[in-house]
Amino acid sequence: MQRTFQPSDVRDGHKLYTLYMPSTPSFTVSEARQQLASIIDRARDQHTPVYVSRRGRRVAAVIDADDLDAIIEMAEDMADIRAAEAARAEMKATGEIPIPWEQVKADLGLV
């Protein structure tokens, strides 16, 4: 079953942390070479990352491609949310008034 992400997940980063906590032991690079197909299957089937380590230190992770796409999308959404919050805070601090969307479209020749 594929994990679907909700808008609240963007605000609740700890859910992602909990979702992607390592629940499987990491594999050494040598072990990963020998078991690559099963590691990929595990990442896809269980929707949990499989970590690869070198000299006892995690250096990579194999995760389901759809899960990665969702994480990247959520990170981009979070960056947009933070930029909007910063813009609102700046407007509040400077006393600027927001420009209505209809005016922005008119100024850009989009109407």
N, C-alpha and C positions, 0 to 999 in steps of 0.2 A: 504494500500500500504506500503510495507516495504521500509525503508530508506536504500539506498545503499551508502556506503562511498567511496570517491574518494581518490587517493593518496595525493591530495592537502589538504585533511582534516587533515592529519597527521601534515602537516606543519602549518596549520591554526587552532590552538587549539581553537580560539575564536568561530569557527563554531560549534564545539562540545558543548561549553559552551552555546551558543545561542540555539542549538538544544535541549539541555537537561535542559534548565531553567524551573523552576516549573511554569507550566501554569495552574495547577489545585491546589486547596487548599489541604493542607495536612490533613490527617485523624489522629485522635488520635488512640492509640493502641486499645482501646475499639471499636471504630467505625470500624477500620480495621478488627477486629475479626468478626464483624457482616456482613461486606460487602466484605469479601476476594474475593469471586468469581467475583464480579463486578469490584473490583480494578484490579484484574489480567486481566480481559477482557479489561478494559480501557487502561492499560499499553500496551497490545498486539495490540489493534486496533488503538490507537492514537500514538503509538511509543513515548510516553512521560512518564517520571517517575512519579510514584505516591508516594508521601512522607508520612511517618508515623511518628507521633510525640508523645513524652511523656513529660508531664509537659511543653508544649509549645516549646519544642526543637526537631528539626528533628533528628530522631535516625535511620531511615532505609528508603529504597526506593525499590519499586517494579518496575522492568523494564522488557521489553521483553527479553527473553533469547537470541534471535538472535542479538538484539541490544547490549547486554552485551558482547557476543562473539566478535562482531565487535569492540567494544571499547577496549577490552583486546588485540585483535590482533593489533589494532592501537597503543596501549601503548607499546607493545613489539616492533613494527616497530620503534617507536620513540626512544626507548632505544637503538636499533641497530644503528639508524641514529646518535644519539648523541655519541655513542661509536666510530663510524667510524670518526665523526668529531674530536673527541678528539685525536684519533690515528693520523689523518692527521696533526693536530696542533702539536702534539708531534714530528712527523717526520720532520715537517718544522722547529721546534725549534732546534732539534738536528742534522738536516742535513742528517738524515738517508734516504736511498734510498729504495723504496718498492721492495719486492721480487716478481718477476713475478709468476703468478699463475701456469704456467707450471713447474717451479722449485719447488714450494710448493708441487704440486702433485707428482713430481718425488721423492722429499725428503721423502714423506709419503708412497711411494711405490704404488701410485694409478694409475700409467701409465702402 
